[in-house]
Amino acid sequence: MASSNAGAANHTLTGRSQSIQGIVLYPEEPYLILASVLLVVGCFQWGSFFHSKFTSRRCFIRDEESTPASRRGGSILSLPLAVVNFYRTVAFRTTIGIGSYIFNLAEVFATLAYIALLLVWTFIISSDPDGEPLNWCSRAGLLAASQFPFITILGTKNNIVSLITGIGPDKLNYLHRLAARACLALVGIHVLGGVNNFSFYGSASNKSQLFGIVAALTFAGLAVVSLRPVRERVYELFFYLHFIAIIVIMLATIIHIEEFSGTSFTYYIWPSFIIWALDRLIRTARLVFFNLAYFGFGKKSGTLDATTELLSDNLVRVRFRRASSFHWSPGQFAYLIMPSVSRLPFEAHPFSISSVDSTLFAPEEAVADGGPGSPYRKELVFLIGVRGGFTKRLKEVAARHESVKVYVDGPYGDAVSLGCYDTSLLIAGGTGITYTLPAFLNIIESVRNGSSRCRRVVLIWSIRDSDFLRWVEEALTKANKFAPPGLKVVIRIFLTSDRPPPAAATPPNPFASTASLSNPFEHQNPFQDPANSFDKPDGLILSAPWLQIASGRPNLQGILEDEIHAATGRVSVSVCGPNAMARIVRKALRFPWSSPVSPLNGGPTVTLHIESFGYA
């Protein structure tokens, strides 16, 4: 009897070992599929990038009094453009709303495809190459653990996925959350399967089960904190809990797996630490390089300090200079570290860069002070919306007009490249001007130096009242001054309040600093309180003949239809504003304007760029 029981026990252990060995290589197949998909996406993205660069460098002979070419009939050669136009309309402009969440069809498809991939490899394929049955509970747990490196890659700022696909880390953040939540679903399946199939896992130690439960519960808690409503309200809490929870999850998972199956599975987990450490190493090297004086490599570290200014009750402007080796493009952001403001010495917060990497639009005092003898000739400007935590403390510093030590790490994110478009429409709501204004100024400079084919650029800005104009007064004045003859520049301002614009007062200060983009992770509408004592805009710009000012909200549907109807060639529409504004623009750019028939009939092709107005 004892011999029989021992044999049965040995048979059970042998079967368990064979099952474990049968699934240890299981996650390799989903990774191969993911790698193939990313390579295909990368080919399209980089192909589009190089095509745009090639197109934007074509020379266009413009006469100052020439008019745009009339729309010509299409041909079979326009068929590829028609297909691309149709794909963009269906994939990126058709949306599905779930509560406060809005997803385009491309995001929906990516979500369903990724989840389907994991579920198929969990339930459908039920045997290994040797014909041994596989336990779906073990497969769910292993697949969940194997996704850790993929999730880590998508969450880092310097990663191979961005390099392959050409998609910036800020845009990949959606896939980071998607992969993490799909992984949590697999963890749930693993836990339920373990309860249902306790005979298979009965031999696992109490230590293994305990750490498995710790990892699962911590993962679930992190998922709750990472939900957008929670993340928006307590971002700093989410920031700290995210870091701590990840360490707990990783270590608890390693112990859980080693106690249950030895070290066979842990090689799917420890690469996450290497990926994270490599990203931190690159960021640290970049941090030191662009802040050398702070690390004792320069004599005047004070020249790197930032000045702070309270523009309104909910908006702070931060300005500082860096060396000419620091380059950025419109639409990119950087991490700012302010030890005297943060709770922790090297606590980094992401904010979008508002200024333009250009001497043409740089404030005159920055150009004068940053002459040939000065190593710090580039001014970076950030507009930061005030919420709680870090930004609230920064507001208190700005109210005292204090300078602060600031370390900059960046730039990151997708660059806005509009040089290949014949017409560019830039639409902003409130502080969304901070995304569209750098692109607007960059277009003017690119046309001046011959690197852009743009013939018409339209800037549309919807604001509460004319007080907002002082943020960008100097930039708009310079834009009108430096606009080349071959470029038609249209600036339309819409005042949504009933408050009349102030009367003309003193002439504008031509050297006031430009400001733009708010923090995409900590946004709050910085509407100015009419009762406060902040400076009013100079009245001269309100009467400028080149500035169109109207009362009420813009009819974006009608404006876009008129512009696209009159346009020829390639048209770009960029928008940054509230979700309602983005929805209107998406709807306006669906059919018939983006149908395959339009390019085939000689009509324009339309590309839409939407920047998040708050949390990603």
Buried (B, 14 or more C-beta within 10 A) or exposed (E): EEEEEEEEEEEBEEBBEBBBBBBBEBBEEBBEEBEEBBEEBBEEBEEBEEEBEEBBEEEEEBEEEEEBEEBEEBEEEBEEBBEBBBEBBBBBBBBEEEEEEBBBBBBBEBBEEBBEBBBEBBEEEEEBEEEEEBBBBBBBBBBBBBBBBBBBBBBBBBBEBBEBBBBBBBBBBBBBBBBBBBBBBBBBBBBEBBEEBEEBBEEBEEEBBBBBBBBBBBBEBBBEBBEBEEBBEBBBBBBEBBEEBBEBBBBBBBBBBBBBBEEBBBEBBEBBBEBBEEBBEBBEEBBBBBBBBBEEEBEEBEBBBBBBBBBBBBBBBBBBBBBEEBEBBBBBBBBBBBBEBBEEEEBBBBBBBBBBBBEBBBBEEBBEBBEEEBBBBBBBBBBBBBBBBBBEBBBBBBEEEBBBBBBBBBBBBBEBBBBBBBBBBBBBBBBBBBBBBBBBBBBBBBBBEEEBBBBBBBBBBBBBBBBBBBBBBBBBBBBBEBBBEBBBBBBBBBBBBEEEBBEEEEEBEEEBBBBBBBBBBBBBBBBBEEEEEBEBBBBBBBEBEBBEBEEEBBEBEEBBBEBBEEBBBBBBBBBBBBBEBBBBBBBBBEBEBBBBBBBBBBBBBBBBBBBBBBBB
